[in-house]
Amino acid sequence: MKNILLIGGFGFIGSNILRYIDKYLVNEYRVIVLDRFETHPHNLKFSCISKVYSGDFSDNLFVRKPFEEYKFDIVIHSLSATIPTNSDNIFFDIDSNLKPTIDLLNIMVEFGVFNIIYISSGGAIYGNNLTNKLHSELENVFPHSSYGIIKLAIEKYLYQYSFLYGISPLILRLSNPYGSYHYSTKQGVINVALRKALSETVFQVWGDGEARKDYIYIDDFCEILFILIKMNHYKDLINVGSSNILSVNDILIKIKGLAPTFQWNYNSSNKYDINYFELDISHLKGIIGDYSFTNFDEGLLKTLNWLKDTDSNN
């Protein structure tokens, strides 16, 4: 039985990682969750959780506690205190995301924990580089939001700690995930739009809706994550996307096909929006082989059904 420290365990990605372990790997991994909530804010229960540490990630003494009580095989860092559209406060970004992650790395070195998986961004990292529409891990990147800059800075510090102290980072530049356990009303166009469709309220589109991005069903990401973990594949930087490239308008039309009363309006674009990104996933395929990604229409319907079940149980 291996111990995982899951930082941000009750967020969208963290909740799905917990669900995946419960469903497929409950006899292989024990999870210790570090989150700002004592229990899951939506009352979800996961049998793989051994303990929850509730507090502020920027509190160094708080982050030390689980290391003092457990020996960890893997740290999964899926926490971010900001999103691209609200990362105007650069000092808050540094204080709430960058500094605490460096403190975490120092604690890992102190306690002899070396394997860390960092969930980076496959969109914000690359910025609006329209010269290279297919983004490779080898590309020079120029993020234009503080969110993306902090993500990139953390990646660079992970490399430094690998060189200086033997930390083994696996950095996953994830495209736009969607699916169950996504409760945000501000981020994630698919889940937010589906909620608007179910509540028969108008969805607000930022820009003309022609921004095209890579979308991945969250279950696929979780499966890929544990394929890499089981391969003991660390010290690498990998784009994780599905090559499902859709515009916002494409998505909205598909949602309207499932919910005919769905409506939307167009507004001025947000300055941090990425107009186009497609991830080159040839490196990922070279590691895990061909992977059968969930068809977008199938993933969309599964997400809609999850939302309906969630609403009916509330």
C-alpha positions in Angstrom: 0.0 0.0 0.0 1.5 3.3 -1.1 0.8 6.7 0.5 -0.2 9.6 -1.6 -0.3 13.2 -0.3 -3.0 14.9 -2.4 -2.8 18.7 -2.2 -6.0 20.3 -3.2 -7.8 17.0 -2.8 -11.3 18.4 -2.7 -11.1 20.4 -5.8 -12.3 19.3 -9.2 -9.2 17.4 -10.2 -8.5 16.1 -6.7 -12.0 14.8 -6.3 -11.8 12.9 -9.5 -8.4 11.4 -8.5 -10.0 10.2 -5.3 -13.0 8.7 -7.1 -10.7 7.0 -9.6 -8.7 5.4 -6.7 -11.9 4.3 -4.9 -13.2 2.7 -8.1 -10.0 1.0 -9.4 -7.1 1.2 -7.0 -8.5 1.3 -3.5 -6.2 -1.7 -2.4 -3.1 -0.1 -3.8 -3.1 3.5 -2.5 -3.9 5.3 0.7 -4.5 9.0 0.3 -3.9 11.8 2.8 -5.7 14.9 1.7 -4.4 18.5 2.3 -7.1 21.0 1.6 -8.7 24.1 3.1 -11.9 22.2 3.9 -12.2 19.6 6.8 -14.6 17.6 4.8 -15.6 17.6 1.1 -17.7 20.8 0.6 -20.3 18.8 -1.3 -20.4 15.9 1.2 -18.7 13.4 -1.1 -17.2 10.4 0.7 -14.1 8.5 -0.4 -13.0 5.3 1.2 -9.3 5.7 0.1 -8.8 8.7 2.4 -6.9 8.0 5.6 -6.8 11.5 6.9 -7.6 15.1 6.0 -5.5 18.0 7.0 -7.5 21.2 6.8 -5.7 24.6 6.7 -4.0 27.2 4.6 -1.5 25.9 2.0 0.6 29.1 2.6 1.1 28.1 6.3 4.4 26.3 6.4 3.8 24.7 9.8 0.5 23.3 8.6 2.0 21.8 5.4 4.7 20.1 7.6 2.2 18.2 9.7 1.3 15.3 7.4 5.1 14.8 6.7 5.7 14.4 10.4 3.0 11.7 10.7 3.3 9.8 7.4 6.0 8.6 5.0 4.8 9.5 1.5 5.6 7.7 -1.7 4.1 10.3 -4.0 2.9 14.0 -3.6 0.3 15.1 -6.1 0.0 18.9 -6.3 -3.3 19.9 -7.9 -4.0 23.1 -5.9 -4.1 26.6 -7.3 -5.5 29.5 -5.3 -6.2 31.5 -8.5 -7.6 31.1 -12.0 -6.4 33.0 -15.1 -9.2 35.5 -15.1 -8.7 36.6 -11.5 -4.9 36.6 -11.4 -4.5 40.4 -11.6 -3.1 40.5 -8.1 0.5 39.3 -8.9 1.7 39.4 -5.3 -1.3 37.3 -4.1 -0.4 34.8 -6.9 3.2 34.7 -5.6 2.2 34.4 -1.9 -0.6 31.9 -2.3 0.8 29.6 -5.1 4.6 30.1 -5.7 6.0 30.6 -2.2 4.0 27.8 -0.6 5.1 25.3 -3.3 8.7 26.2 -2.7 8.1 25.6 1.0 6.6 22.3 0.1 9.6 21.3 -1.9 11.9 22.2 1.0 9.8 20.0 3.3 9.9 17.1 0.9 13.7 17.4 0.8 13.9 17.5 4.6 11.7 14.4 5.0 13.2 12.4 2.1 10.2 12.4 -0.2 11.2 12.7 -3.8 8.3 11.9 -6.2 6.0 14.8 -7.0 3.4 15.2 -9.7 2.6 18.8 -10.5 -0.6 19.6 -12.4 0.4 22.5 -14.6 -1.6 24.2 -17.4 -1.6 23.3 -21.0 -3.3 26.5 -21.9 -2.1 29.4 -19.8 1.6 28.2 -20.0 1.7 28.6 -23.8 -0.2 31.9 -24.0 -1.5 33.3 -27.3 1.4 32.1 -29.4 -0.3 31.8 -32.8 3.0 31.0 -34.6 2.9 27.6 -33.1 -0.7 26.5 -32.9 0.3 22.9 -32.0 2.2 23.4 -28.7 5.1 21.1 -27.9 6.8 20.7 -24.6 10.0 21.9 -26.3 8.5 25.2 -27.3 9.6 28.5 -25.8 6.6 29.7 -23.8 5.4 33.2 -23.0 2.4 33.1 -20.7 0.6 36.5 -20.4 -1.4 35.9 -17.3 0.1 35.8 -13.8 -1.6 32.4 -13.4 0.4 31.0 -16.3 3.7 32.8 -15.2 3.4 31.2 -11.7 2.7 27.8 -13.2 5.8 28.2 -15.4 7.9 29.4 -12.4 6.9 26.4 -10.3 7.9 24.1 -13.2 11.4 25.8 -13.3 11.8 25.4 -9.5 10.9 21.8 -9.8 13.8 21.4 -12.3 16.1 23.2 -9.9 15.2 21.0 -7.0 15.7 18.0 -9.2 19.2 19.1 -10.0 20.1 20.3 -6.5 18.3 17.8 -4.2 17.2 14.8 -6.3 13.5 15.6 -6.4 11.8 13.6 -9.2 9.1 15.8 -10.7 6.5 14.7 -13.2 5.0 17.9 -14.7 1.7 17.4 -16.5 0.6 20.3 -18.7 -3.1 19.5 -18.7 -5.6 20.8 -21.4 -9.1 21.9 -20.4 -10.7 19.1 -18.3 -14.4 18.7 -17.9 -16.7 16.2 -16.2 -18.1 15.2 -12.9 -17.3 16.9 -9.5 -16.8 20.3 -11.3 -18.8 22.8 -9.1 -17.2 26.1 -10.1 -19.6 28.7 -11.5 -16.8 30.8 -13.0 -14.3 28.5 -14.6 -14.8 25.6 -17.1 -17.0 26.6 -20.0 -18.5 23.1 -20.5 -19.7 22.6 -16.9 -20.8 26.2 -16.4 -22.7 26.2 -19.7 -24.4 22.9 -18.9 -25.6 24.3 -15.6 -27.0 27.3 -17.3 -28.8 25.0 -19.8 -30.4 23.0 -17.0 -31.5 26.1 -15.1 -32.7 27.8 -18.3 -30.6 30.9 -17.7 -28.6 32.7 -20.3 -24.9 31.8 -20.6 -22.5 34.7 -21.1 -19.8 34.1 -23.8 -16.6 36.2 -23.5 -15.6 37.1 -27.0 -17.1 35.8 -30.3 -17.1 32.2 -29.3 -14.5 31.2 -31.9 -11.7 30.5 -29.5 -10.6 26.9 -30.1 -9.1 24.8 -27.4 -8.3 21.2 -26.4 -10.8 19.5 -24.1 -10.2 16.3 -22.2 -12.7 14.3 -20.2 -11.5 14.1 -16.6 -11.8 10.3 -16.3 -9.3 10.0 -19.2 -6.8 12.3 -17.4 -7.1 10.2 -14.2 -6.5 7.0 -16.0 -3.5 8.5 -17.8 -2.2 9.8 -14.5 -2.1 6.4 -12.9 -0.7 4.7 -16.0 2.3 7.1 -15.6 2.4 6.4 -11.8 2.4 2.7 -12.3 5.2 3.0 -14.9 7.2 5.0 -12.3 7.6 7.7 -14.9 9.0 10.8 -13.3 11.5 13.5 -14.2 9.5 14.5 -17.3 7.3 17.2 -18.7 4.3 16.0 -20.6 1.4 17.6 -22.4 -1.9 15.8 -21.5 -4.7 16.6 -24.0 -7.1 14.7 -26.1 -6.8 16.4 -29.5 -10.5 17.2 -29.2 -10.2 20.8 -30.6 -13.5 22.7 -30.3 -14.6 26.3 -30.3 -16.9 27.6 -27.6 -19.6 27.9 -30.3 -19.1 24.3 -31.2 -19.7 23.3 -27.6 -22.7 25.6 -27.2 -24.4 24.1 -30.3 -23.8 20.6 -29.0 -25.3 21.6 -25.6 -28.3 23.1 -27.3 -28.8 19.8 -29.1 -29.2 18.2 -25.6 -31.1 21.1 -24.1 -33.1 22.9 -26.8 -34.1 25.9 -24.6 -30.4 26.8 -24.0 -29.5 30.4 -24.9 -26.3 32.5 -24.8 -25.1 36.1 -25.3 -21.8 37.5 -26.5 -19.7 39.9 -24.5 -16.3 41.6 -24.8 -13.5 39.2 -24.6 -11.4 38.8 -21.4 -7.8 40.0 -21.7 -6.4 36.7 -20.4 -8.4 34.4 -22.8 -6.4 32.1 -25.0 -7.7 32.2 -28.5 -6.3 28.9 -29.7 -4.4 26.1 -28.3 -3.8 22.5 -29.3 -1.4 20.3 -27.4 1.1 18.1 -29.2 0.6 14.8 -27.4 3.1 12.8 -29.4 5.4 12.6 -26.3 2.6 11.2 -24.2 1.7 8.6 -26.8 5.4 7.7 -27.0 5.3 6.8 -23.3 1.9 5.1 -22.9 1.1 4.1 -26.4 -2.1 4.9 -28.3 -4.9 5.8 -25.9 -8.6 5.7 -26.7 -9.9 9.1 -25.5 -13.6 9.5 -24.6 -15.5 10.9 -27.5 -16.5 14.4 -26.8 -20.3 13.8 -27.4 -20.1 10.9 -25.0 -18.2 12.9 -22.4 -20.6 15.8 -22.7 -23.7 13.5 -22.2 -22.0 11.9 -19.1 -21.3 15.3 -17.6 -24.9 16.4 -18.2 -26.3 13.3 -16.6 -24.0 13.8 -13.6 -25.3 17.4 -13.2 -28.9 16.2 -13.4 -28.2 13.6 -10.7 -26.5 16.2 -8.6 -29.4 18.6 -8.9 -31.9 15.9 -8.1 -30.1 14.9 -4.9 -29.9 18.5 -3.6 
